[in-house]
């Protein structure tokens, strides 16, 4: 039997094998995803209220963005001409810089959400001392937190939509 076939058979057996460690892994995923969703919703509400929505109101006041029928658009009137062939829309550049800084804040928020969650001990380690916690922690929670926070912070979505709309 060649290595590829042998590797496939081993991984196929592991896929459907529900031993104690796999059950504990699912318990850990459930524990951290449940607590993590609650924290992400809370952090999302706080940051939307205190940071992101205030920022979008300020951009509307500066006339960088325009609001029409509850939709937010980029003001395309202010162009900076570099030479005869090249001009930059000042509002687009400013909005791009703001979205970049807010994205950095977004990533820092997810980073600290995971750090806060790691302060809570894994339930699975109580049942089995040989269990190694946090092996599936980063991948599963990064995606979940990102989706939750993006949905929970609609003004961030509005700015991205305004930047990418033609």
C-alpha positions as CSV (number, residue, x, y, z in Angstrom):
1,X,0.0,0.0,0.0
2,X,1.5,3.4,-1.0
3,X,1.8,6.3,1.4
4,X,-1.0,8.4,-0.1
5,X,-3.5,5.5,0.3
6,X,-2.4,4.7,3.8
7,X,-2.6,8.4,4.8
8,X,-6.1,8.6,3.4
9,X,-7.3,5.5,5.3
10,X,-5.8,6.8,8.6
11,X,-7.4,10.2,8.2
12,X,-10.7,8.7,7.1
13,X,-10.8,6.6,10.3
14,X,-9.9,9.6,12.4
15,X,-12.7,11.6,10.8
16,X,-15.4,9.4,12.2
17,X,-13.7,8.3,15.4
18,X,-15.4,10.1,18.4
19,X,-13.0,9.5,21.2
20,X,-12.8,11.4,24.5
21,X,-10.4,14.0,23.2
22,X,-12.6,14.9,20.2
23,X,-15.7,15.1,22.5
24,X,-13.7,17.4,24.8
25,X,-12.6,19.5,21.8
26,X,-16.3,20.0,20.8
27,X,-17.2,21.0,24.4
28,X,-14.3,23.5,24.3
29,X,-15.4,24.9,21.0
30,X,-19.0,25.3,22.3
31,X,-17.8,26.9,25.5
32,X,-15.6,29.6,23.8
33,X,-17.9,30.3,20.9
34,X,-20.9,30.9,23.3
35,X,-18.9,33.2,25.6
36,X,-17.2,34.7,22.6
37,X,-20.4,35.6,20.8
38,X,-21.7,37.3,23.9
39,X,-18.5,39.3,24.3
40,X,-18.4,40.2,20.5
41,X,-22.0,41.5,20.6
42,X,-21.1,43.6,23.7
43,X,-17.9,44.9,22.2
44,X,-19.6,45.6,18.9
45,X,-22.4,47.6,20.5
46,X,-19.9,49.6,22.6
47,X,-17.6,50.4,19.7
48,X,-20.5,51.2,17.3
49,X,-22.0,53.6,19.8
50,X,-18.8,55.4,20.9
51,X,-16.4,55.1,18.0
52,X,-17.7,54.1,14.6
53,X,-21.1,55.9,14.5
54,X,-19.5,59.1,15.8
55,X,-16.9,58.9,13.1
56,X,-19.5,58.6,10.3
57,X,-21.5,61.5,11.7
58,X,-18.3,63.6,11.7
59,X,-17.6,62.6,8.0
60,X,-21.1,63.7,7.1
61,X,-20.5,67.0,8.8
62,X,-17.2,67.5,6.9
63,X,-19.1,66.8,3.7
64,X,-16.8,63.8,2.9
65,X,-19.9,61.6,2.8
66,X,-23.5,62.5,1.8
67,X,-26.6,60.9,3.0
68,X,-29.6,60.4,0.7
69,X,-32.7,58.2,1.6
70,X,-30.8,56.5,4.4
71,X,-28.0,55.5,2.0
72,X,-24.5,57.0,2.5
73,X,-22.5,58.0,-0.6
74,X,-19.0,59.4,-1.1
75,X,-18.9,63.1,-2.0
76,X,-17.0,63.1,-5.3
77,X,-16.8,66.8,-5.9
78,X,-13.5,67.7,-4.3
79,X,-10.6,66.6,-6.5
80,X,-7.0,67.5,-6.1
81,X,-5.3,67.9,-9.5
82,X,-1.7,66.7,-9.5
83,X,-1.0,67.4,-13.2
84,X,-3.0,67.3,-16.5
85,X,-3.3,63.5,-16.4
86,X,-3.7,62.7,-12.7
87,X,-6.2,63.9,-10.0
88,X,-7.1,62.5,-6.6
89,X,-10.5,62.7,-5.0
90,X,-9.7,64.1,-1.6
91,X,-12.8,62.6,0.0
92,X,-12.0,59.1,-1.3
93,X,-8.4,59.3,0.0
94,X,-9.6,60.6,3.4
95,X,-12.2,57.8,3.7
96,X,-9.6,55.2,2.7
97,X,-7.3,56.3,5.5
98,X,-10.1,56.3,8.0
99,X,-11.3,52.9,7.0
100,X,-7.6,51.6,7.3
101,X,-7.4,53.0,10.8
102,X,-10.7,51.6,11.7
103,X,-9.7,48.2,10.3
104,X,-6.6,48.3,12.5
105,X,-8.9,49.0,15.5
106,X,-11.1,46.2,14.4
107,X,-8.2,43.7,14.3
108,X,-7.0,44.9,17.7
109,X,-10.5,44.4,19.1
110,X,-10.6,40.8,17.8
111,X,-7.1,40.2,19.3
112,X,-8.1,41.4,22.7
113,X,-11.4,39.5,22.6
114,X,-9.4,36.3,22.2
115,X,-7.0,37.3,25.0
116,X,-10.0,37.9,27.3
117,X,-11.5,34.6,26.4
118,X,-8.2,32.8,27.2
119,X,-8.5,34.1,30.7
120,X,-11.4,31.7,31.2
121,X,-10.1,28.2,31.8
122,X,-11.3,25.4,29.4
123,X,-14.0,23.2,30.9
124,X,-12.4,20.2,29.0
125,X,-9.2,20.5,31.1
126,X,-11.2,19.9,34.3
127,X,-12.4,16.5,32.9
128,X,-9.0,15.3,31.5
129,X,-5.6,16.6,32.5
130,X,-4.1,15.4,29.2
131,X,-6.3,17.6,27.2
132,X,-4.4,20.5,25.5
133,X,-6.6,23.6,25.3
134,X,-6.9,26.2,22.6
135,X,-5.8,24.1,19.6
136,X,-8.8,25.1,17.5
137,X,-9.3,28.4,19.2
138,X,-7.7,30.9,16.8
139,X,-9.1,29.7,13.5
140,X,-12.7,29.2,14.5
141,X,-13.1,32.3,16.6
142,X,-11.3,34.7,14.2
143,X,-13.9,34.0,11.5
144,X,-16.9,34.0,14.0
145,X,-15.8,37.3,15.7
146,X,-15.1,39.0,12.4
147,X,-18.6,38.2,11.0
148,X,-20.4,39.1,14.2
149,X,-18.5,42.4,14.6
150,X,-19.0,43.4,11.0
151,X,-22.7,42.8,11.4
152,X,-22.8,44.6,14.7
153,X,-21.0,47.7,13.5
154,X,-23.2,48.9,10.5
155,X,-21.4,52.3,10.2
156,X,-18.2,50.5,9.3
157,X,-20.1,48.6,6.6
158,X,-21.5,51.9,5.4
159,X,-18.1,53.5,5.0
160,X,-16.8,50.5,3.1
161,X,-19.8,50.5,0.8
162,X,-19.4,54.3,0.2
163,X,-15.7,53.8,-0.7
164,X,-16.3,50.9,-3.1
165,X,-19.5,52.2,-4.8
166,X,-19.0,53.8,-8.2
